[in-house]
Amino acid sequence: MNEKIKKIVIVGGGTAGWMTAARLSKAFTKELCEIHLIESPDIPTVGVGEATIPHVRHFNTALEIDDDEFVKHTQGTFKLGIEFVGWGKPGERYMHAFGDLGRDMLNLHFHHFWQKMHAQGKAEPFGAYSYNTAAAYQNRFMRSIEAGNSPLSNITYAYQFDANLYADFLRDYALKRGVTRTEATVAQVNLNANDGFISGVSLNSGEQITGDFFVDCSGFKALLIDKALGVDFVDWSEYLPCDRAWAVACENKGELKPYTQSIAQPAGWQWRIPLQHRTGNGHVFSSKFMAEDEAREILLNNLDGKALAEPRLLKFKAGKREKFWHKNCVAIGLSSGFLEPLESTSIHLIQTAIDRLLAHFPDRNCDPTVTAHYNENTHREYDSVRDFLILHYHVNQRDDSDFWRYCRNMKIPDTLKARIDLFRASGQIYCSKDDLFSAVSWVEVLLGQNITPQSYHPLVDSMAESDIALRLERIKGVVDASVEHTSKHAEYIQRTCAAKN
Ligand SMILES: Cc1cc2nc3c(=O)[nH]c(=O)nc-3n(C[C@H](O)[C@H](O)[C@H](O)COP(=O)(O)OP(=O)(O)OC[C@H]3O[C@@H](n4cnc5c(N)ncnc54)[C@H](O)[C@@H]3O)c2cc1C
């Protein structure tokens, strides 16, 4: 038997560090494995990851966190999807809503039936058949209730929260479960001469911290995986050219929306994330196509309410590590790669990395077969999210800037090209088990950005048109009745999980 790992050292106390510490401290008792987290008082966290996707609820379930307590502590709100404004053409908008849309029939996706009827003016807009879209546009939200077959029995939602409060919440959770925390800056990473494994880190105080296994959560610095172990970065900026973001919070204005907004701008896009106490905003842009000052101006001119601080500039590059796990170190969070927050996927990638680490949990020798399997799976996940993000940029019909023309004409990965071509030719969409986003998500974006298939599936014609019309009408009726029954988002939060101040 190989020796068991007795001590894990996590370097970094941002969202990735504290999510990892919290989840590992739930999985291991202190006797089984000690967990030690080091965070620097001098190097700030990114502090902007505020929107999530529904899978994050599994993370909370694994930690046995109470939903209401969590939302209260993080000034959280609920999220039914993301509204994309101006991504197809200026002036257009669509919702990438979570959850079901319509109802599949004859083993075919709903959108085939919708397409036939819509082409004849006999169907409502696609989003009208989604409970989440309809509820979002009326600023309504509630969690699932017992309601038979109605959409109310299975409402798919995520959270929007204050990133700093989220890290604080998880820090408290992890410390209560025995995680050791050291506040110091790592000055040096020490490697074993014989196998190149990490033996420990030296802090700027002179203290040495040793361990059996290391998690690099040091953010873009990638102190362990890159600086110490020399694992290269795979650059994806040719596909995802945005490399900067200005971020600023502003006062809330108007009704509390249960969704994130992504608004296309001439050289990128702007996010709006409504929280209980403020709205998070950011302008993601490509410095090749726009100067920093101009991008800052655009953000400040497009806030819903008064800015609460000076905007902060963040720099990044799209891409991933060549290996996410190397020797006795796994990179989690921004040290492992960066995919811009267009579909709020980074926190999710942290979550799945932690789950995958637990599933592949090694002995001290970190068998290369195990690490290779971990890396393969993580690559597939990253590649699939990358394709979904590129899709939004590529299938645009904007002609108002060089940025959008570049995105429309740029070379895209073959995997994505194959998917778009298949959809255009036949309306078919395929998803593999590695895909984070479902067929419904792909179709919402494709149709939302005016990519219409040449034809619908031939089997649709085996159902009488009157029958299809009746079914569409019924689905919409159920959606509308369900939304009618749903509370206003702000009232719901007030009633169940309002933050204390
Ligand atoms: C503009 C932007 C918007 C984003 N929006 C979203 C979003 O809406 N949804 C989403 O899911 N994700 C989003 N993300 C990503 C999300 O913010 C990150 O995935 C998440 O915050 C994890 O960051 P991290 O913990 O890896 O790194 P960081 O937050 O940078 O934390 C790094 C930690 O490492 C420590 N550290 C660094 N060097 C040392 C050292 N030498 N010694 C000791 N400690 C050290 C720092 O002190 C810090 O504690 C966004 C990212 C950006 C850039």
The ligand as an ORCA input file, in Angstrom:
! r2SCAN-3c Opt
* xyz 0 1
  C     -13.672     40.185    -14.777
  C     -14.038     38.882    -14.159
  C     -15.375     38.590    -13.881
  C     -15.722     37.351    -13.348
  N     -17.045     37.043    -13.129
  C     -17.387     35.789    -12.747
  C     -18.744     35.399    -12.579
  O     -19.668     36.192    -12.709
  N     -19.000     34.110    -12.263
  C     -18.012     33.196    -12.079
  O     -18.303     32.020    -11.847
  N     -16.728     33.568    -12.152
  C     -16.391     34.819    -12.489
  N     -15.089     35.168    -12.584
  C     -14.059     34.227    -12.165
  C     -14.001     34.201    -10.651
  O     -13.829     35.501    -10.145
  C     -12.850     33.316    -10.206
  O     -12.950     32.073    -10.813
  C     -12.911     33.099     -8.722
  O     -12.982     34.309     -8.031
  C     -11.701     32.322     -8.256
  O     -10.565     33.108     -8.196
  P      -9.313     32.483     -7.491
  O      -9.670     32.147     -6.099
  O      -8.761     31.419     -8.350
  O      -8.253     33.674     -7.534
  P      -8.155     35.024     -6.659
  O      -9.466     35.572     -6.269
  O      -7.227     35.923     -7.423
  O      -7.415     34.577     -5.323
  C      -6.042     34.314     -5.310
  C      -5.595     34.137     -3.867
  O      -4.226     33.750     -3.886
  C      -3.531     34.496     -2.935
  N      -2.135     34.586     -3.327
  C      -1.603     34.937     -4.524
  N      -0.259     34.939     -4.449
  C       0.055     34.524     -3.202
  C       1.269     34.340     -2.493
  N       2.449     34.572     -3.043
  N       1.207     33.940     -1.216
  C       0.028     33.711     -0.603
  N      -1.147     33.881     -1.202
  C      -1.131     34.304     -2.479
  C      -4.237     35.849     -2.914
  O      -3.966     36.554     -1.705
  C      -5.690     35.374     -2.996
  O      -6.144     35.030     -1.722
  C     -14.716     36.415    -13.066
  C     -13.377     36.738    -13.280
  C     -13.031     37.956    -13.820
  C     -11.592     38.282    -14.054
*
